[in-house]
Amino acid sequence: MAIGALLLLPAITSAQYIVDYKRQGDTYFAQHNYYGAAVLYQKALNLLPDTSGKTYFYPYAMKTTFGKRKEKNADQYEYLVYQLGESFRLYKDYASAEPWYEKVLQFNNDKFPLARLWYAVCLRSDQKYADAISQLDQFQASYTKQDACSQRAGLELKSCRFALDQMAFSRLAHIQKLPTPINDSGSAYAPVITDTTLYFTSSRPLSSINPRKANPYVNKIYKAGISGGNSFDKPVMITLGSDPTTELAAQSLSPGYTRMYFTEWQQPKRKKDSQAHYEITMSRMGSDSVWSAPVSVGGFVNVQGYDSKEAFATPDGQYLIFSSDRPGGQGGYDLWYCPLNLDGMPSGDAVNMGVVINTSGDEASPYYNSKTGELVFSSNGRVGLGGFDLYESDGTIGAGKWSEPKDLGYPVNSAKDDNFYYPSGKEGNFYTSSDRESVCCMELFNIQLSHIAITGTVRDCDSAKPLPGVEVTLTDSISHKTIGSQLTDDAGHYRFTVINRKPLKLHFDKDEYFSKSAIITTNDLSQVDTLFSNEICMNHFVIGKPIVIPNIEYDFNKATLRPESESVLDSLAQILKDNPKLIVQMRSYTDSIGSFDYNRKLSQRRAQSCVDYLLSQGIPSYRMSAKGYGETDPIAPNSLPDGKDNPAGRQKNRRTAFVVLKD
């Protein structure tokens, strides 16, 4: 177990199970008060703090005995162990839940068929992805139902593999947790930035509430002046004229900052009450710079019996986007939008943002840029790193067309919950909230994205002049997916940007030039911070015109290639691999020594030896042919004007060329 060895104590007697604690724990669990349930289940198991003052929770060991009384105690013990794991997990304290699920699996019975799935979820949240994959494989092998849990297992399995890939080549980003007192006791989340102020939600304890009479950790909206960079003034709670125990969260400001939309709810005041109900309310800034008491935004957004939360007012003031579990969605919480009138109130029916954005899971915390069409939101219903991840999509509200959402990747997202996004105004810089460094609470982070520019110039190999109009394609060498494609400009330049150090492949293509490829390794990219430059030249060809291959040499009177000739042909093999549509003919020639017929046959064998070598390098036979031309078509005199032998001329005539027959 991750937390330590089990305490070896005497067998549990029936007196050690305090029925009231179990019953109370079950009541809290039914009310979704998972923290309170965990405390009570621990008491029911008679768990003790260790001598260091830290509370570690260990199940008591039970001796195997027979008898109905012991069997009843064993059933109760196993139930409490499972419920404790459930409470910790649903409270999102996965590290504490993990050993309890592991203990349940040691019971080796089928009373808790989902224990292995939730154990895998806890392992994944602790970034133990390989272990989580093993547990998920076992779960899928034994769990035969086709239901939401089997779908969850499949999604978790894909997410674990996605996470391993992401962590192998992490996104280039600098992440900084905001300092105290922004991140303090309690949660801090839902950042909103103006030129001078950071607005956020926090559940820090309120001094006005007596902790003996009520829970002082109440969600309220705060603001802090920005004093430079990530330095802030002391946060001040915004007074909205509501009861101190009313929870207010996830604020959004209208254009001009004259209206504030937020989520409002009341925690159940009695144990028998149901869980909290969320609705969206609005407050207005008065002429005295005081916010008015909140009012409901009405029935277009807030539907009786359902939750609406985490509203976002678009910067153009036209729409309100929000998350709701109202009927008509894809399942769980979906993103919806409705139009706003000039007074900032919803003025028409809410519209679901559709199946491209919404899933059977939960979608929440939307941000939308009216100018660029960029939508950023969080979801736990997609392949990601775990929990809620941030995703981005492009589209236009009202048009109903959105690009497939993309995960913002590691380390922007973590194995736990990551939600809310708000740009700071600097390129690639934004604020977000995550519980990646906390057991219980969301915290605020600033993230600066960076990239590496892949640049270069393409030239003609013979003239060294820049080549415009070359199609340059950048590909991920691992997934083989295209990252981008563009044409070189008049100066032969190209430029791409990449967000990680995955190995890459550049491919260059232009009519009447041999296509070419260049590999960029992870090590290459690790040598630079922001810029990688690659210069390349391309060879021109004309269909039907022979191109002499230099340094193709044979032993005298033989057709066997010398080793140094093979290395030359390797370059030709690469050209053919980079140009998979080319059909070529290998042509060999001799000097004039020997009979015409002999020279033709010798040259045929030499041309065929080149084809055979290229076949050995993986070039298909249908793309090549061999032709021997003997002593015909000399490119230099075999003899001098005075009739004497011309060794230099004969050397030039003993050549091999290739001809492009079809492009």
N, C-alpha and C positions, 0 to 999 in steps of 0.2 A: 504493500500500500504506500501511497505517496506521502502520507502524513506520519507514518511510523509504525511501530509494532503494536499489536493488540495488547490491552491490559488483560492479564489472566486472573480472573476473579472467580469466586465460587459460582456454582450454578444459580441461575435466576430463580427465585421462588415467586409464587403468585403475589406475595406482598410487595415485591419490587416493582410490579406494574401498577401504577397509580391510574386507575380507570378514569378519574376526572381529567387528568392531563391528556389522556388519549382522546377522550370525548371532546374536550375543549380544542385540542389540536385539529381534530376532524372538522369542527365548526369553523375554525379560522381558515382551514384549507378550502372549505366549500365557499367561503367568502373571498377567496383569492388573497387572503392575508398570509402569504407564504412565509414571510419572516417570522410572524407570530406563531404560525403552525410549527416551524422548525424549532423554535424555543420550547414549545410545549411537548413536542415529540421527544426532544432531548431529555426533558424532565421525566417523561413517561419511561424512558430507557434508563433513568437514574444515572445520567452521565455527569462526570465531574470535571472541573478545571484542573490543569496540571499545576505543579508547584511553582512554575515560572510566572504565573499570573495570566498566561495566555490560555484561552479556552480552546482545547482540542477535544474533538468528539470521537470516542472509540466505542464500538459496541462491546458489550460484555460477552465473554465466551460462554457457551452453554454446553453442559455435559450431555451426552446422548444417553437417555434413560427411557424406559418404557412406561406406559400408563397414560390414561386419558388426560390426566391433569398436566402432565409434562407435554403431551402433544398439543394441548390447548395453549400452554404457555409458548411453545415453539411457534405455533401459528401466529400468535399475537406478536411475538418478538420479530418474526420475519416481516409481518405487516408494518410494524413501526420502523424497521430498518428501511424498507422500501419507501414508506411515506416520508421519511426524513430525507432520503435522496431526492424524491420528487419535490419536496419543499425547497431544498437548496437550489435545485435546478431551475424551478419556476421563479425563484427569487433572483436567478442568474448568478448565483454563487457556485459556479461550476466546479471550482477547485475543491470545495467542501462536499459537493454532491458526488464527485467521482469515486471516492473510496467506499461510499455506501452502496452504490450500484455494483461495484466490484464485489462487495460482501454478498449482495443479493445473488449474483451469479454463482457464488460458492455454495449457495443452498442447493443448487443442482436439482431444481424442480421446475415445473411448468406453470406455477401460479402467477408468475410475473413475466409474461412473454415479451414485454417491451423493455425490460431492464437492459438488455444488451444494446438496443438502439439508443437509449438515453445515456448509457455508459459511453458509447461511441461519440455522442454529441458533446459530452463533457471532455473527452480526450481531444476532440477537435478544437474545442474552445481553449484548450491549454496548448495548442499548436503541436499536439502529438498526432500528426496527420497519418503517419504510417500505421501506428497502433489503431487509430480510428478506422482506417480502411480494413484492417484485419477483422475488427469486431463487426463492421458493417457487412463484410462478406459472409461471416458466420450467421448474422441475423437474417440476411436475405436467403441463405440456404435453409434455414429452419422455419421462417415465417411464411406461411403459404397464403395468407389473406391478400387480396388485392384491394387495399383501402388507403386512407390518407397516410397511415404509418409506413406502408410499403413504398408509397410515393416519396415520403420524407426520407426514407433510407436511400432511395435512388438519388435524390437531390443531394443528400449529404455526401454520398460516395463521389459524385461528380465534383462537388465543391472541394473535397479533400484533395482530389487530383489537380484541380484548378489551382488550389492554394500552393501545392508543392511546386507547380510550374511557376507561379507568380513569385514565390520566395527564392527560386533558383536565379531569377533575373528580375530583381525588384525594380520598381519604378524609381526614377531619379527624383528624390524629394527630401526636403529638410523639414522635420516635424519638431515643433516646440510646444510643450505644455505651458499654458498661461500661468503666471505666477500667483502666489497668494497676494492679495486677498480675493482675486477673481475666482480661482479654484480654492475652496475652503471646505469646511465641514458641510456635508450634504452634497447634493448634485449641483452641477453647473452645465447648462446646455442651451440650445436654441439661440446662437449668436445672431445679432443684427448689428450692422455697422453703419454709422453716418460719418460725416467728415470729422466730427469731434467726439463722438460718443459710441461706446459699446453697450448695447442692450443685451440682456441675457436672462434666462430663468435659473433660479437656484432654490434648493430646498434647505438652505442653511437655517439653523434654529432661530426662532423669533423670541426675543427677550420679553415680548409682551404676553407670551403664553406660558403659563405655569406648567412645567413638564409633569407635575404630579396629577394634573387635572386633564391635560390634553397633550397630544403629540405636537411638540414645538417645531418639528421639521416639516414646514409647510411650503409648498411651491409658490413663489412670488416672483414678480418681474423686477429686475434691478437695472440700473444704469451706472456706468463708470466713465469718467472723462478719459480720453486718450491723450497721454502726455508725451507720446513719441514711441515709434516702433511698437513693441509689445509691452510697454510700460503704461500703467493705468492708475487713475486715482482710486480712492476707496469707493467701493460700490455703495450705492444708495438705493433703497427700495422705493419703487414708484407707488405712491398712494393712489389707489383707484376706488376709494370709498366703499370697499366691500368688507364683509365680516373678516376678522383676522384669520379665521380657520378656513375660509374659502380658498381653494387652490386655483392659482392663475398661472398659465404657462404658455410657451411657444408663441411669443408675440410676433406680429408683423406690422410694419409701418406703411401707411399709404404714401403716395407722392406728396411731398411737402411736409410730411411728418405730422399731419393734423389729425389723423385717425390711427388708432391702434386696435388690431384684431388679435384675439388670443383665445385659448382654451380655458374654460372654467368648469370646475366640478367641486362637489362636496364629498369628503370621505364619510362612509357610513358612521353614524354616531352610536348605533347600537349593534351588538353582535349579531342580531338576527336580521339586520338590514342587508340588502343585496349590495353588490359592488357599486363603485362610483359610476355616475353617468356623465359623459362629456358633452359639452355644447360650446359653440363658438359665440363669443360676445364681442362687443366693440365699445371703445371709449373715445371721446373726442377731446382734443386740446382746446381749452377755453382761451379767451382773450387775456386772462390772467395767468396763462401758462400752467394751468392746473388741469389735470385729466378729469373728465367727468366720470360719474358712476357708470359701470358697464351696463349695456343693454344687449339683449339677444339680437342676433342678426336675422332672426325670423325663420319661418317654416320652409323656405326654399333650401336652406342649409341644415337646420336642426329638425330632424324628424323624430317625433315622439317614439320612445322605446328603443332608439338606436343612438349610437355615438357619432359625433362629428368633432374633429379636433385638428390642430396643427394647420391653421389657415395661413395662406400666403396671398397678399394683395400684389397683383402684378404691377411693375413699375409704371406702366401706362395708365393705371387706374381703372382698367376695363373689366378685370376678372378677379374673382376670389377662387383660388385652388385650395382644396382641403381633403382630409382623409376621413373616410366614413365607412361603417359596416352596414349601411342602409341596404334594403333590398335592391336587386337589379345589377349588382356588381359581379365580379369574377370569383368572389370568396374572400373571407377575412375583411381587412380594411383595404378599400380601393381609393385611388385618387379621383376626385370629381372637380368640376368647375362650374361656376355660374356667373352671369354678367352682373356688374354693379352699376347702379344709377349714379347721377352726379352727386348725390348725397352720400355715396359710399355704401349703400345698402343693396343686398341682393335683389335683383329685379326680374328674375326668370328662373325656370326650372333648372336644377343641377343636372349636368351631363357627365356621364362616366367617361373617363379618358381612354377607355378601350383596352382591347386584349393585348396590344403591343406593349402597353405600359403596365397594366394590372395583371396580377397572377392570382392563383388560389391562396397564396399567402397574404402577407400584409404589405401595403405600400404606404409610405408616410413622409413627413417633413419635406414638402416640395419647395423648390426654388425655380423661378422662371425669369429669363432675361427676354424682355419683349423685343429688344432690338436684334439680338442674334438668334432668337428661337431656341436657345439652350435650356433644357429642362434637367435639373438635378434633383434626385429624390432617393429615398432609402427603401429597401425591400429585403424581406427575408424569404421570398418565394422564388428566388433565382439562384443559379449557380454563382457562388461567390466564395469568400474566404470564411464565412461563418456568421451566424446571427444576422443582424441588419448590415448591409453594405450600401455604399453610395454608388449610384448609377447615373449615367448621363445619356440624354437622347435629344434629338433635334426635331422640331416641328413647329406648327402654328396652332395656337388654341383656336378652336372653332373649325379648323380644316379637318381634324380627325386623323391626320397622317403624321406618324412619328417614326423616326429611325429606330432600329433595334437597340435597346438600351445596352450600354457598355459599362462593365464594372470599372471603377476608377483604379482598381489594382492595389497591390501591396507596395509600400506600406501606408498608402492613404486609407485603405480598409485594413481591418485586423480580424483576428479569429473571433472577436466578440462583437459588440454592437457599435456601429458607426452611423450616425445620422445627423441631419441638419448641415446645411452648406450655405455660406454667405461670403461672397468675394470682398476683399479689402479695398479694391480699386487698383492695386498693383497687379501687373500681368502674372498669372499663375499663382497668385497668393489668395488664400481664403481661410476662413475660420470654420471649425466643425466641432462636433462633440463625440466623445467615445468613452467607453468604460474599459479600454484596453489596459490601463494601468491601475484599475481599481476593482475591488471585490464587489462593491455594492452600487457605485455611483458613477454617473456620467461626469466627464470633465471636459473643459474647453481646451482646444488646441489650435495653433496657427500652423498652416502648411504652405510651404513654398515649393512649387513644382519647378523642375528644371529639365533641360533636354540637351542632347548633343546634335549639332548640325552636321550633316553628311553633305559635303560639297565637293566640287571638282570641275575640271574643264576637259572637254573631249576635242581632240585634234585629229587631222589627217596624218597618218603615219609618214607619208612621203613628203608632203609639203609643210607639215607642222602648223598649218593654219587651223584656226578654230572651226569646228563643225556645228553649225546651227541645225535645229530640227531633228536631232538624234532623240529617239524615244528611250528614256532612262527609267527602268523599273527597279524599285527596291523591294526585296522579299525577305521575310523572316526565314532564316535557314533551317529552323527547327520545324515550324508548322507549315512552311512553304506557302504561307498566306502573303498576298501582296499588301505591302504597307502603303505604297504610293507609286504613281507614274506621272512623268512630265516630259516635255520637250526642252532640249537645250535652247538657250536664247542665242542672239546673234553673235555673242562672244563665246559660244560653246559651253556656257556655264549651266550647272544644275545645282539644286539645293533641296535636301530633305531634313526633317527633324525626327529624331527618335527619342523615346521616353525611358529606355532601359539599355542595357548592354548585351542584349541577345545577339548572337552571330547573324550576320546579314549577307545578302547576295545582291550585287548590282548587275543589271543586264542592260546592254547598250545595243540598240537596233536602228539601222537606217538603210534605206534602199540603196543597192549597189555597193554596200559595204558589208564586210563580214561582221556579223554580230559578235559581241564579246561579253564576257562575264568577269566580275571581280569579287572575291570573297573578303569580307571584313569580319575578323574573329572577335570574340569577347576580349581577348588579350589586346588586340588593336584598340578597341574602344576604352579599355582600362587605362591606356597610356595618355588619354586626353580628358579634359574637363568639359569643354563645351563645343569643340570643333574637331572634325576629322576630315581631312582633305585627301582626295584621290584623283590623280591625273591619269588619263588614258588616251591612247591613239587607236584609230580604226583603219584597217586596210581596205582600199578600194578594189573592186573587181568588175570585169565586164564579162557577161555570159559568152562563152565560146573562145575567150582569149586565154591562152596558156599562161600560167604563173609558175616561173621556175622556182623549185625548192632548192635552196643552196645547201651544199655540204652533204648531199646524198651520195655516199661513196660505196663502191664494191671492190672486192679483190679482182685482180686481173683475170679477165676471161670467165668471171663467175657472176652469178646473180644473187649471191648471198649478201644480205645487208651487214655492214659493219656495225658494231655497237654504237659508235658515234652517230651513225645515220638514224638509228632508232630514236635517239633523243630528239633529233630534228622532226621526225615523223610524229612524236608525241605532241608537238605544237600543232601540227595539222589535225591530229585526232581531237584536240581541244576545240579547234575552229569548227570541226564537224559536229561536235557535241553542242556547241553554242549556237549552231545553225542547223537545227534538226530537219529542215526542209530541203537542204541542198542536195543535189545529185551531181556527183563529180566523176571525172575519168582521170586515172593516173596514166601519164604518158612518159615513156622512157625512150632515149635516143642514144646512138653510139657515134663514134667517129667513123672515118672511111676505111680504116684498116680491116681487112677481112672481106669475105664475099658479102654481097648484098643480102642473100637469103640467110646467111649465118647471123649477120648483124640484126636482121629483123627478129629472128627467133630469140637471140640473146636479149634484145631490148624488151621483148614480150615477157620473158622470164623475170627480168628486173622490175618491170612495171607490176607484174603479179606479186612479186615479193613485197612490194609496198602495200598492195591491197591486203595481202595475207597478214601483214603486221597490223594494219588498221583494224582488221577483223578481230585480231587478238585483243585490241583495246576497246572492243565493244561497239564498233561502228557496224551497222547492219549491211549485209552483202548487197541488198537491193539499191543501196545508195552509192555504190562504187562499181567501176569497171576498170579493166586494165587493157592498155593498147601499146604495142611496141612499134615504133616507127623507124627502127634501124638507123641508117646513116642519112635519112631524108631530113629536109628542113634544117640544115646546119645554120647556126647563128654566128659562126666565125669560120674563116678559111681553115681547111685541114692542112693546106700547104701554102708556102710563101710564093710570091710572084715568080721567083726564080726556079720554082719546082722543088725546093727543099722542104723537108718536113717542118710543120708548124706545131710543136708540142702544146703551146699555149692555146691555140685555136682548137686543137683536138680535145683538150681538157674541157673547154667550154661546151663542146658539142656532146660530150658524154654527160648528159644531164637528165634529170627527172623533173617533170612539171605536172601540175594538175589543172584541170579545166572545169569550170562550173558549167554544167550542161543545163541545169534547171534550178531556179530559185524558188 
